[in-house]
Amino acid sequence: MKTDRAPALLYRGIRKLVLSARQSVARGVDLLQVATNYEIGRRIVEQEQKGADRAEYGANLINELSAKLAGEFGNGFSRTNLEYMRRFYLAYPDRLPAISQTLSGISAPATTSNTAQKKLATHGKSQTVSGIFKPSLTPSSLQGRVGPTQASSGSGFALSWSHYVFLLGLNEKERFFYETEASRHGWTLREMKRNFDSGLFERLALSRNRKQVQKPSRKGLRSIRGEDFLKNPVVLEFLGLEEKSGYSETDLEIAIVTHIERFLLELGKGFLFEARQKRFTFDEEHYFVDLVLYNRLLRCYVLVDLKLGKLTHQDLGQMQMYVNYYDRFVRAEEENRTVGILLCKKNNKALVEITLPKDANIHAREYLLYLPSKEDLQRKLTEWMS
């Protein structure tokens, strides 16, 4: 193929690809768009590699493609969007080999080798873009993949194109983490951005044992331990309390219950709400637990006490008593040990360590009523990991 004819052939191939994609009635329109954009990015990258001056050739190539494609198909093929497609392929070069091959076959040039033609023939002449969608291309397809290296070798995408455009602005570890969590929990783009803005990746890392985070693991940031489901700090900006000059523990509790769904999502994975101000009686005295939750993944009760002031050893002792009561008189034999969470404005790690036994299933977590600075969280994480 001569270099001067390459852009024209590339344009015709992409044009046919887009037409076929638009005519397809396959399920999963978003996945179809993602697969199509991935293939466009792949073709652009491969064509760029044929230019002598790759930087200049690539810029001119995208400009020319944009002018022709946008003229026929609209602003979805602006220079900026084509550059996103190019970066998308570069970010996931090995993610969709099967889809790439099938889409390539839609507009295979006349010079296709005999072997390739035979391969295409085995798919049938009626093969279209709709044929690329296999059952594995669902949100569940990412659930078993848990590391950047595995992400790049996976077999499909599970999010919308808008999600991936946002993810392209993140580094590799963050990109994989937010993609996996979004696909697992069905985050909208807005929810993904909120979790990113609140520093979810950094907060989960800071909540863990340093050796555990530094140790390579197939489970990445996932674990089945109680503390690994909890972020630090917990960000509660959605409660709308930050503008009040003062608020009580009751105000905080009412706001949490009012926004209980968002609170449970922020608190961690698998939490279910059972009761507020749950009363139990022991030795003829009544006690009240602020919030009683249940975690279906840990299969245990989770007790939450809200504290506005400085954390004290009395607070820790009281929570230890609550946890002991639930372990001895409430939880079923097949359930795991009760977890206690002290949600406070200011944690005192030294006090927690000296007051509680090492095997205590109680955790103090700070809360914030505003979105934290990602820069501050990243700096803390860097310092903590060094």
C-alpha positions in Angstrom: 0.0 0.0 0.0 1.4 3.4 -1.0 1.6 6.0 1.7 -0.2 8.7 -0.4 -3.2 6.4 -0.9 -3.4 5.3 2.8 -5.6 8.1 4.2 -8.2 7.5 1.5 -8.3 3.8 2.0 -8.4 4.3 5.8 -11.3 6.8 5.4 -13.3 4.3 3.3 -12.7 1.5 5.7 -13.7 3.6 8.8 -16.8 4.9 6.8 -18.0 1.4 6.1 -17.3 0.5 9.7 -19.5 3.4 11.0 -22.3 2.7 8.6 -22.4 -1.0 9.6 -22.4 0.0 13.3 -25.3 2.5 12.8 -27.4 -0.1 10.9 -26.8 -2.8 13.5 -29.7 -3.8 15.7 -27.6 -5.7 18.2 -28.2 -5.5 21.9 -26.0 -3.2 23.9 -25.8 0.0 21.9 -23.3 1.5 24.3 -21.0 -1.5 24.0 -21.3 -1.3 20.3 -20.2 2.3 20.3 -17.3 1.5 22.6 -16.2 -1.4 20.4 -16.5 0.7 17.3 -14.5 3.6 18.8 -11.9 1.1 19.9 -11.5 -0.3 16.4 -11.3 3.2 14.9 -8.6 4.0 17.4 -6.7 0.9 16.5 -6.8 1.7 12.8 -5.6 5.2 13.4 -2.7 4.0 15.5 -1.7 1.4 13.0 -1.9 3.9 10.1 0.2 6.4 12.1 3.0 3.9 12.5 3.4 3.8 8.7 4.2 7.5 8.4 7.8 8.6 8.1 7.4 11.6 10.5 4.9 10.0 12.8 4.0 13.0 14.9 3.3 15.3 11.9 1.8 12.5 9.8 -0.5 11.5 12.7 -1.8 15.1 13.2 -2.5 15.5 9.6 -4.2 12.1 9.4 -6.6 12.9 12.2 -7.4 16.3 10.8 -8.2 14.8 7.4 -10.2 12.0 8.8 -12.2 14.4 11.0 -13.0 16.7 8.1 -14.4 13.8 6.1 -16.1 11.8 8.8 -17.6 14.8 10.6 -18.9 16.1 7.3 -20.9 12.9 6.8 -21.6 11.7 10.3 -21.6 14.8 12.5 -19.7 16.2 15.4 -19.1 12.8 17.0 -16.1 12.6 14.8 -14.4 15.8 15.7 -10.7 16.0 15.9 -11.0 15.8 19.7 -13.2 12.7 19.6 -10.9 10.9 17.2 -8.0 11.7 19.5 -10.0 10.1 22.3 -10.5 7.0 20.2 -6.8 6.9 19.5 -5.9 7.2 23.2 -8.5 4.6 24.1 -6.8 2.0 22.0 -3.4 2.9 23.3 -4.7 2.6 26.9 -6.1 -0.9 26.2 -4.1 -2.3 23.3 -4.9 -5.9 24.1 -8.4 -5.6 25.5 -10.6 -6.6 22.6 -8.7 -8.8 20.1 -11.8 -10.8 19.1 -13.9 -7.7 18.5 -11.1 -6.0 16.7 -10.8 -8.9 14.2 -14.5 -9.0 13.6 -14.9 -5.3 13.0 -11.8 -5.4 10.8 -13.6 -8.0 8.7 -16.5 -5.7 8.0 -14.5 -3.4 5.8 -11.6 -5.7 4.8 -9.7 -4.2 1.8 -9.5 -6.0 -1.5 -5.9 -7.0 -0.7 -7.0 -9.2 2.2 -5.0 -12.4 2.2 -6.5 -15.7 1.1 -6.1 -17.0 4.7 -8.0 -14.0 6.1 -10.7 -14.3 3.5 -11.2 -17.9 4.4 -11.4 -17.0 8.0 -14.0 -14.3 7.3 -16.0 -16.8 5.2 -16.3 -19.1 8.1 -18.3 -16.4 9.9 -20.8 -16.2 7.1 -21.4 -13.4 4.6 -24.2 -12.0 6.8 -21.8 -11.3 9.7 -22.2 -7.7 10.9 -21.2 -5.7 13.9 -24.0 -7.3 15.9 -22.1 -10.6 15.8 -19.3 -9.3 18.0 -21.4 -9.2 21.2 -20.9 -12.2 23.3 -22.4 -13.0 26.7 -19.1 -12.1 28.3 -19.5 -8.4 27.4 -21.6 -7.6 30.5 -20.8 -5.8 33.7 -20.1 -9.1 35.3 -17.3 -9.8 32.8 -15.0 -7.5 34.8 -15.8 -8.9 38.3 -13.0 -11.5 38.2 -10.3 -9.1 36.9 -8.5 -7.3 39.7 -5.2 -5.8 38.5 -3.9 -3.5 35.9 -2.1 -6.3 34.1 -5.2 -8.4 34.0 -7.3 -5.4 32.9 -5.2 -5.0 29.7 -5.6 -8.6 28.8 -9.4 -8.9 29.4 -11.9 -9.8 26.7 -14.3 -6.9 26.8 -15.6 -3.6 28.0 -18.6 -3.1 30.3 -19.0 0.7 30.5 -20.3 3.4 28.3 -18.1 5.5 26.0 -18.6 8.5 28.3 -17.2 6.5 31.2 -14.1 5.6 29.2 -13.5 9.1 28.1 -13.4 10.1 31.8 -11.1 7.1 32.6 -8.6 8.1 30.0 -7.6 11.1 32.2 -6.5 8.7 35.0 -3.3 6.8 35.6 -3.2 3.1 35.0 -3.9 1.9 38.6 -6.7 4.4 39.1 -8.2 3.7 35.7 -8.4 0.0 36.4 -9.8 0.5 39.9 -12.6 2.9 38.9 -13.5 0.8 35.8 -13.8 -2.4 37.9 -15.8 -0.7 40.7 -18.1 1.1 38.2 -18.8 -2.2 36.3 -19.3 -4.1 39.5 -21.7 -1.6 41.1 -23.3 -0.2 38.0 -22.1 3.4 38.7 -23.5 6.1 36.4 -20.9 8.6 35.1 -22.0 11.1 37.7 -21.4 8.5 40.5 -18.0 7.6 39.1 -16.9 11.2 39.1 -18.2 11.7 42.6 -16.2 8.7 43.8 -13.1 10.0 42.0 -13.5 13.5 43.4 -13.9 12.1 46.9 -10.6 10.2 46.5 -12.1 6.7 46.8 -9.0 5.0 45.5 -6.7 6.8 48.0 -9.0 6.5 50.9 -9.3 2.7 50.5 -5.6 2.4 50.2 -5.0 4.5 53.3 -7.5 2.3 55.3 -5.4 -0.8 54.8 -2.4 -2.3 56.3 0.7 -0.9 54.6 2.3 -4.3 53.9 -1.0 -5.5 52.4 -1.2 -2.6 50.0 2.4 -2.9 48.9 2.2 -6.6 48.5 1.2 -7.6 44.9 -2.1 -9.4 45.0 -4.6 -10.9 42.6 -7.3 -9.2 44.6 -5.9 -5.7 44.3 -7.7 -3.5 46.8 -10.4 -6.1 47.5 -10.5 -8.2 50.7 -12.9 -10.1 52.9 -11.7 -8.5 56.1 -14.0 -6.0 57.9 -11.6 -3.1 57.8 -11.0 -3.5 54.1 -14.6 -2.5 53.4 -14.3 0.8 55.2 -12.9 4.0 53.8 -10.9 6.5 55.8 -12.1 9.2 56.0 -15.8 8.7 55.2 -17.0 11.6 53.1 -20.6 12.8 53.9 -20.9 15.9 51.9 -24.3 14.8 50.6 -25.8 15.3 54.1 -25.8 19.1 53.6 -24.6 19.8 57.2 -21.4 21.7 56.4 -23.1 25.1 56.2 -24.7 24.8 59.6 -23.0 26.7 62.4 -23.5 23.8 64.7 -25.2 20.4 64.7 -25.8 17.7 67.2 -25.3 13.9 67.0 -29.0 13.7 66.5 -28.8 16.1 63.6 -26.1 13.9 62.1 -28.1 10.7 62.7 -31.2 12.1 61.1 -29.3 13.4 58.1 -27.7 9.9 57.6 -31.0 8.1 57.9 -32.6 10.6 55.4 -29.8 9.8 52.9 -29.3 6.2 54.0 -28.8 4.8 50.5 -26.0 7.2 49.7 -24.5 6.7 53.2 -24.4 2.9 52.8 -22.7 3.2 49.4 -20.2 5.6 50.8 -19.5 3.4 53.9 -18.4 0.5 51.8 -19.5 -2.7 50.0 -22.5 -4.9 50.9 -24.0 -2.8 53.7 -27.8 -3.1 54.6 -29.7 -0.9 57.0 -31.5 -2.6 59.9 -32.4 -0.1 62.6 -31.8 3.3 64.1 -31.5 3.8 67.9 -31.7 0.0 68.4 -32.5 -0.7 72.0 -31.3 -3.7 74.0 -31.5 -4.3 77.7 -28.7 -5.8 79.8 -28.6 -6.1 83.6 -31.8 -4.1 83.8 -30.3 -1.1 81.9 -31.3 0.1 78.5 -28.7 0.8 75.8 -29.1 2.3 72.3 -27.0 1.7 69.3 -27.1 4.7 66.9 -27.2 2.6 63.7 -27.4 -1.2 63.2 -26.4 -2.4 59.8 -25.7 -5.8 58.3 -23.0 -6.6 55.7 -24.1 -9.4 53.4 -20.5 -9.9 52.1 -19.0 -10.3 55.6 -22.2 -12.0 56.9 -22.1 -10.1 60.1 -23.8 -7.3 62.1 -22.2 -3.8 61.9 -22.8 -1.4 64.7 -22.2 2.3 64.2 -21.9 5.0 66.9 -21.7 8.6 65.9 -19.4 11.0 67.8 -19.0 14.7 67.4 -16.3 15.4 70.0 -12.9 13.9 70.7 -12.8 10.1 70.7 -12.4 8.8 74.3 -11.6 5.5 75.8 -15.1 5.5 77.3 -16.5 5.5 73.7 -14.3 2.6 72.8 -15.3 0.7 75.9 -19.0 1.3 75.2 -18.6 0.0 71.6 -16.8 -3.0 72.9 -19.7 -3.8 75.1 -22.2 -3.4 72.2 -20.2 -5.7 70.0 -19.8 -8.3 72.8 -23.6 -8.2 73.4 -24.4 -8.8 69.7 -21.8 -11.6 69.5 -23.2 -13.4 72.5 -27.0 -12.8 72.3 -27.9 -11.7 68.7 -25.8 -13.2 66.0 -26.5 -16.6 64.6 -24.0 -19.4 64.9 -23.2 -19.4 61.2 -22.6 -15.6 61.1 -19.3 -13.9 61.6 -18.2 -11.7 64.5 -19.9 -8.3 64.9 -18.1 -5.3 63.6 -18.1 -2.0 65.5 -17.5 1.4 63.8 -17.0 4.6 65.7 -17.6 7.4 63.2 -16.0 10.5 64.6 -14.7 13.9 63.7 -11.2 13.2 64.9 -9.7 9.8 65.3 -7.1 9.0 68.0 -5.1 6.1 66.6 -2.8 5.9 69.6 -5.8 5.7 72.0 -7.5 3.0 69.9 -4.3 0.9 69.9 -3.7 1.1 73.6 -7.4 0.7 74.7 -8.5 -2.2 72.5 -7.0 -5.7 72.3 -5.2 -6.5 69.0 -8.0 -8.8 67.8 -10.8 -6.4 68.6 -13.3 -6.1 65.7 -13.8 -2.3 66.3 -12.7 0.4 63.9 -12.6 4.2 64.4 -13.1 6.2 61.2 -13.1 9.9 60.7 -15.8 11.6 58.7 -15.7 14.7 56.5 -18.7 16.9 55.6 -16.9 18.1 52.4 -15.1 16.6 49.5 -11.4 16.2 50.4 -8.6 17.5 48.2 -7.3 14.7 46.0 -3.9 16.3 46.0 -3.8 16.1 49.8 -4.9 12.4 49.8 -2.4 11.5 47.1 0.4 13.3 49.1 -0.7 11.4 52.3 -0.7 8.1 50.4 2.8 8.8 49.0 4.1 9.6 52.4 2.4 6.6 54.0 3.8 4.2 51.4 7.3 5.5 51.5 
